[in-house]
Amino acid sequence: MLAKSTSSLVEKTFATVAGLRHGRAVHRHGLVCAGDATIEAEQLPLASGPTVVRISKGLGTPAGLPDLVGVALRLPTGDTDAVGEPRHWDLLLSGPVRRIGVVDVPTPTATWNDLEVSTISPFAWNGEQWTVSARLLAPHVLGGLDLASLADALQAGGGLSLEARRTDHRTPLGFVDLTRVGVDPDVAFDPVDTMPSGVEQVPAWLGSLRRNAYRGSRRGRPAPPTSRSA
């Protein structure tokens, strides 16, 4: 009963915030890029292929002011669904991460330069717990944590270096080459339900809370405008 009421409260809270902000509850403004992923390791169910990346500011502070950073990744898994469409895995990473006691906590940053983000909470795969981290590779960005400045810098080329982590062991995972900057801003990522079969979020209750948060955020957003015939 407590878990159900907590999930309901989370969903209602995110719906309310999304309604007040007329959009996503958090990570409202982002830079969406398309590119190509090259996966070099076989430890996780990922494959090379087309990818979409959204880089955002968590709280939405204006211009170049410090903020948390979110990176949503849509990576191919190498298999297809029942109708032959490629499956993918949506990963949500946050950062920069600092270790506080025994817990990794995302903290604000004032710059895009040398930025590293992580999935924070682990997921289970093949009997082991993993996290994925990414380092932003781009020409030096001026202007603080400003999305427009980042977009300008990435026009000259950039990408993400990916790493898989298991306990204290790190494995280079691959690279995402960002080839198009500023594509469809309305792409919707779902890191809770869009994952390969056999992958589970750890702990399970956190996945449940996230699912309700995403559901509430979507429910609270204004409906897209509909065209009217003359």
C-alpha positions as a Markdown table, in Angstrom:
| # | Residue | x | y | z |
|---|---|---|---|---|
| 1 | Met | 0.0 | 0.0 | 0.0 |
| 2 | Leu | 2.8 | 2.4 | 0.9 |
| 3 | Ala | 4.7 | 1.7 | -2.3 |
| 4 | Lys | 1.5 | 2.3 | -4.4 |
| 5 | Ser | 0.7 | 5.6 | -2.6 |
| 6 | Thr | 4.3 | 6.7 | -3.1 |
| 7 | Ser | 4.3 | 5.9 | -6.8 |
| 8 | Ser | 1.0 | 7.8 | -7.2 |
| 9 | Leu | 2.4 | 10.8 | -5.3 |
| 10 | Val | 5.5 | 10.8 | -7.6 |
| 11 | Glu | 3.3 | 10.7 | -10.7 |
| 12 | Lys | 1.1 | 13.5 | -9.5 |
| 13 | Thr | 4.0 | 15.7 | -8.5 |
| 14 | Phe | 5.8 | 15.3 | -11.8 |
| 15 | Ala | 2.5 | 15.9 | -13.7 |
| 16 | Thr | 1.9 | 19.1 | -11.7 |
| 17 | Val | 5.5 | 20.4 | -12.3 |
| 18 | Ala | 5.2 | 19.6 | -16.0 |
| 19 | Gly | 2.0 | 21.5 | -16.2 |
| 20 | Leu | 3.4 | 24.5 | -14.5 |
| 21 | Arg | 6.4 | 24.5 | -16.7 |
| 22 | His | 4.4 | 23.8 | -19.9 |
| 23 | Gly | 6.8 | 21.0 | -20.8 |
| 24 | Arg | 9.1 | 18.4 | -19.3 |
| 25 | Ala | 9.2 | 18.5 | -15.5 |
| 26 | Val | 13.0 | 18.4 | -15.6 |
| 27 | His | 15.6 | 18.5 | -18.3 |
| 28 | Arg | 13.2 | 20.8 | -20.1 |
| 29 | His | 15.6 | 22.3 | -22.7 |
| 30 | Gly | 18.0 | 20.1 | -24.6 |
| 31 | Leu | 20.2 | 19.8 | -27.6 |
| 32 | Val | 19.3 | 16.8 | -29.8 |
| 33 | Cys | 21.9 | 15.3 | -32.0 |
| 34 | Ala | 22.0 | 12.3 | -34.4 |
| 35 | Gly | 25.0 | 10.2 | -35.0 |
| 36 | Asp | 26.6 | 6.8 | -35.3 |
| 37 | Ala | 27.6 | 4.5 | -32.4 |
| 38 | Thr | 30.6 | 2.2 | -32.7 |
| 39 | Ile | 30.3 | -0.5 | -30.0 |
| 40 | Glu | 33.6 | -2.4 | -29.5 |
| 41 | Ala | 32.9 | -4.5 | -26.4 |
| 42 | Glu | 30.5 | -7.4 | -26.0 |
| 43 | Gln | 29.7 | -7.3 | -22.3 |
| 44 | Leu | 26.4 | -5.5 | -22.8 |
| 45 | Pro | 23.5 | -6.1 | -25.3 |
| 46 | Leu | 24.4 | -3.2 | -27.6 |
| 47 | Ala | 25.4 | -2.9 | -31.2 |
| 48 | Ser | 26.9 | -0.4 | -33.6 |
| 49 | Gly | 24.5 | 1.7 | -35.7 |
| 50 | Pro | 22.5 | 4.9 | -35.8 |
| 51 | Thr | 21.9 | 6.7 | -32.5 |
| 52 | Val | 20.2 | 9.8 | -31.1 |
| 53 | Val | 21.5 | 11.9 | -28.2 |
| 54 | Arg | 19.9 | 14.6 | -26.1 |
| 55 | Ile | 22.1 | 16.8 | -23.9 |
| 56 | Ser | 20.2 | 18.9 | -21.4 |
| 57 | Lys | 20.3 | 21.0 | -18.3 |
| 58 | Gly | 18.5 | 19.4 | -15.4 |
| 59 | Leu | 16.9 | 22.3 | -13.7 |
| 60 | Gly | 16.9 | 24.6 | -16.7 |
| 61 | Thr | 19.0 | 27.5 | -15.4 |
| 62 | Pro | 19.3 | 30.3 | -17.9 |
| 63 | Ala | 22.1 | 30.9 | -20.3 |
| 64 | Gly | 25.5 | 29.7 | -19.1 |
| 65 | Leu | 24.7 | 29.4 | -15.4 |
| 66 | Pro | 25.7 | 26.1 | -13.6 |
| 67 | Asp | 23.3 | 23.2 | -13.5 |
| 68 | Leu | 23.1 | 19.4 | -13.5 |
| 69 | Val | 23.6 | 17.8 | -16.9 |
| 70 | Gly | 21.6 | 15.0 | -18.4 |
| 71 | Val | 22.5 | 12.9 | -21.4 |
| 72 | Ala | 19.9 | 10.6 | -23.0 |
| 73 | Leu | 21.2 | 8.0 | -25.3 |
| 74 | Arg | 19.3 | 5.9 | -27.8 |
| 75 | Leu | 21.6 | 3.0 | -28.8 |
| 76 | Pro | 20.8 | 0.0 | -31.1 |
| 77 | Thr | 20.7 | -3.5 | -29.5 |
| 78 | Gly | 21.3 | -5.4 | -32.8 |
| 79 | Asp | 18.0 | -7.2 | -32.8 |
| 80 | Thr | 14.4 | -6.5 | -34.1 |
| 81 | Asp | 10.9 | -6.6 | -32.8 |
| 82 | Ala | 8.0 | -8.8 | -34.1 |
| 83 | Val | 7.5 | -6.6 | -37.1 |
| 84 | Gly | 11.1 | -6.3 | -38.0 |
| 85 | Glu | 11.8 | -2.8 | -36.5 |
| 86 | Pro | 15.2 | -2.3 | -34.9 |
| 87 | Arg | 15.1 | -2.4 | -31.1 |
| 88 | His | 17.1 | 0.1 | -29.1 |
| 89 | Trp | 18.1 | 0.8 | -25.5 |
| 90 | Asp | 17.4 | 4.3 | -24.0 |
| 91 | Leu | 19.9 | 5.2 | -21.4 |
| 92 | Leu | 19.7 | 8.2 | -19.1 |
| 93 | Leu | 23.0 | 9.5 | -17.7 |
| 94 | Ser | 23.5 | 12.4 | -15.3 |
| 95 | Gly | 26.4 | 14.3 | -13.9 |
| 96 | Pro | 29.0 | 15.3 | -13.2 |
| 97 | Val | 29.1 | 12.6 | -10.5 |
| 98 | Arg | 30.9 | 12.9 | -7.2 |
| 99 | Arg | 31.3 | 10.2 | -4.6 |
| 100 | Ile | 29.7 | 11.3 | -1.3 |
| 101 | Gly | 30.3 | 8.5 | 1.3 |
| 102 | Val | 29.4 | 5.3 | -0.6 |
| 103 | Val | 26.9 | 7.0 | -2.9 |
| 104 | Asp | 27.5 | 8.5 | -6.4 |
| 105 | Val | 25.6 | 11.9 | -6.5 |
| 106 | Pro | 25.2 | 14.1 | -9.6 |
| 107 | Thr | 26.3 | 17.7 | -8.8 |
| 108 | Pro | 26.1 | 21.0 | -10.7 |
| 109 | Thr | 28.8 | 22.1 | -13.1 |
| 110 | Ala | 29.7 | 25.4 | -14.7 |
| 111 | Thr | 31.3 | 24.0 | -17.9 |
| 112 | Trp | 30.8 | 21.4 | -20.7 |
| 113 | Asn | 34.5 | 20.8 | -20.9 |
| 114 | Asp | 35.8 | 17.4 | -19.8 |
| 115 | Leu | 32.3 | 16.5 | -18.7 |
| 116 | Glu | 31.6 | 12.9 | -17.6 |
| 117 | Val | 28.1 | 11.6 | -16.8 |
| 118 | Ser | 26.9 | 8.2 | -15.6 |
| 119 | Thr | 23.7 | 6.1 | -15.2 |
| 120 | Ile | 24.2 | 6.6 | -11.4 |
| 121 | Ser | 22.0 | 3.6 | -10.4 |
| 122 | Pro | 23.1 | 0.2 | -11.7 |
| 123 | Phe | 21.2 | -2.3 | -13.8 |
| 124 | Ala | 21.5 | -6.1 | -13.8 |
| 125 | Trp | 22.6 | -8.1 | -16.8 |
| 126 | Asn | 23.9 | -11.7 | -17.0 |
| 127 | Gly | 24.0 | -11.9 | -13.2 |
| 128 | Glu | 26.1 | -8.8 | -12.7 |
| 129 | Gln | 25.5 | -5.2 | -11.9 |
| 130 | Trp | 26.6 | -2.6 | -14.4 |
| 131 | Thr | 26.7 | 1.2 | -14.9 |
| 132 | Val | 27.5 | 3.1 | -18.1 |
| 133 | Ser | 29.4 | 6.3 | -18.2 |
| 134 | Ala | 30.1 | 8.8 | -21.1 |
| 135 | Arg | 32.6 | 11.5 | -21.5 |
| 136 | Leu | 31.8 | 14.4 | -23.8 |
| 137 | Leu | 34.4 | 15.0 | -26.4 |
| 138 | Ala | 34.2 | 18.4 | -28.1 |
| 139 | Pro | 36.2 | 21.5 | -29.0 |
| 140 | His | 36.7 | 23.8 | -26.1 |
| 141 | Val | 33.3 | 25.4 | -25.2 |
| 142 | Leu | 33.2 | 29.0 | -24.0 |
| 143 | Gly | 30.2 | 30.7 | -22.3 |
| 144 | Gly | 29.8 | 28.5 | -19.3 |
| 145 | Leu | 27.0 | 25.8 | -19.4 |
| 146 | Asp | 25.2 | 27.3 | -22.3 |
| 147 | Leu | 23.4 | 24.9 | -24.8 |
| 148 | Ala | 23.8 | 27.3 | -27.7 |
| 149 | Ser | 27.5 | 27.5 | -27.1 |
| 150 | Leu | 27.7 | 23.7 | -27.0 |
| 151 | Ala | 25.8 | 23.5 | -30.3 |
| 152 | Asp | 28.2 | 25.8 | -31.9 |
| 153 | Ala | 31.2 | 23.9 | -30.7 |
| 154 | Leu | 29.8 | 20.5 | -31.8 |
| 155 | Gln | 29.3 | 21.8 | -35.3 |
| 156 | Ala | 33.1 | 21.4 | -35.7 |
| 157 | Gly | 32.8 | 17.8 | -34.6 |
| 158 | Gly | 32.4 | 15.9 | -31.4 |
| 159 | Gly | 31.1 | 12.8 | -29.7 |
| 160 | Leu | 30.9 | 10.6 | -26.6 |
| 161 | Ser | 33.3 | 8.1 | -25.3 |
| 162 | Leu | 31.4 | 5.2 | -23.6 |
| 163 | Glu | 32.6 | 3.0 | -20.8 |
| 164 | Ala | 30.9 | 0.1 | -19.0 |
| 165 | Arg | 31.6 | -0.4 | -15.3 |
| 166 | Arg | 31.2 | -3.5 | -13.2 |
| 167 | Thr | 32.2 | -3.2 | -9.5 |
| 168 | Asp | 35.7 | -1.8 | -9.7 |
| 169 | His | 36.3 | -3.0 | -13.3 |
| 170 | Arg | 36.1 | -0.6 | -16.2 |
| 171 | Thr | 35.7 | -1.7 | -19.9 |
| 172 | Pro | 35.9 | 0.7 | -22.9 |
| 173 | Leu | 32.5 | 0.3 | -24.5 |
| 174 | Gly | 32.7 | 2.3 | -27.7 |
| 175 | Phe | 32.2 | 5.8 | -29.2 |
| 176 | Val | 29.3 | 7.9 | -30.5 |
| 177 | Asp | 30.2 | 10.2 | -33.3 |
| 178 | Leu | 27.7 | 13.1 | -33.4 |
| 179 | Thr | 27.2 | 13.9 | -37.1 |
| 180 | Arg | 24.1 | 16.1 | -37.0 |
| 181 | Val | 23.5 | 18.8 | -34.4 |
| 182 | Gly | 20.1 | 20.2 | -33.5 |
| 183 | Val | 17.7 | 17.7 | -34.9 |
| 184 | Asp | 14.1 | 16.9 | -33.9 |
| 185 | Pro | 13.7 | 18.4 | -30.4 |
| 186 | Asp | 10.6 | 16.4 | -29.5 |
| 187 | Val | 12.1 | 12.9 | -29.5 |
| 188 | Ala | 10.9 | 11.1 | -26.4 |
| 189 | Phe | 13.3 | 8.8 | -24.5 |
| 190 | Asp | 12.0 | 6.1 | -22.1 |
| 191 | Pro | 15.0 | 4.7 | -20.1 |
| 192 | Val | 12.6 | 2.8 | -17.8 |
| 193 | Asp | 10.8 | 0.6 | -20.3 |
| 194 | Thr | 12.9 | 0.8 | -23.5 |
| 195 | Met | 15.7 | -1.6 | -22.6 |
| 196 | Pro | 16.7 | -5.1 | -23.9 |
| 197 | Ser | 15.1 | -8.2 | -22.6 |
| 198 | Gly | 16.9 | -9.5 | -19.6 |
| 199 | Val | 18.1 | -6.1 | -18.3 |
| 200 | Glu | 16.6 | -5.0 | -15.1 |
| 201 | Gln | 17.0 | -1.8 | -13.1 |
| 202 | Val | 18.5 | -2.2 | -9.6 |
| 203 | Pro | 16.9 | -1.8 | -7.2 |
| 204 | Ala | 13.4 | -2.6 | -8.6 |
| 205 | Trp | 11.6 | 0.0 | -6.5 |
| 206 | Leu | 13.7 | 2.7 | -8.1 |
| 207 | Gly | 12.6 | 1.6 | -11.6 |
| 208 | Ser | 9.0 | 1.8 | -10.4 |
| 209 | Leu | 9.4 | 5.4 | -9.1 |
| 210 | Arg | 11.1 | 6.4 | -12.3 |
| 211 | Arg | 8.3 | 4.9 | -14.4 |
| 212 | Asn | 5.8 | 6.9 | -12.5 |
| 213 | Ala | 7.9 | 10.1 | -12.8 |
| 214 | Tyr | 8.1 | 9.7 | -16.6 |
| 215 | Arg | 4.4 | 8.9 | -16.8 |
| 216 | Gly | 3.5 | 12.0 | -14.7 |
| 217 | Ser | 5.8 | 14.3 | -16.7 |
| 218 | Arg | 4.2 | 13.2 | -20.0 |
| 219 | Arg | 0.7 | 13.5 | -18.6 |
| 220 | Gly | 1.3 | 17.0 | -17.4 |
| 221 | Arg | 2.7 | 18.4 | -20.6 |
| 222 | Pro | 0.4 | 20.5 | -22.8 |
| 223 | Ala | -1.1 | 18.6 | -25.8 |
| 224 | Pro | 0.6 | 19.4 | -29.1 |
| 225 | Pro | -1.3 | 21.9 | -31.3 |
| 226 | Thr | -3.6 | 20.4 | -33.9 |
| 227 | Ser | -4.0 | 21.9 | -37.3 |
| 228 | Arg | -7.4 | 23.3 | -38.3 |
| 229 | Ser | -8.8 | 23.2 | -41.8 |
| 230 | Ala | -9.9 | 26.5 | -43.2 |
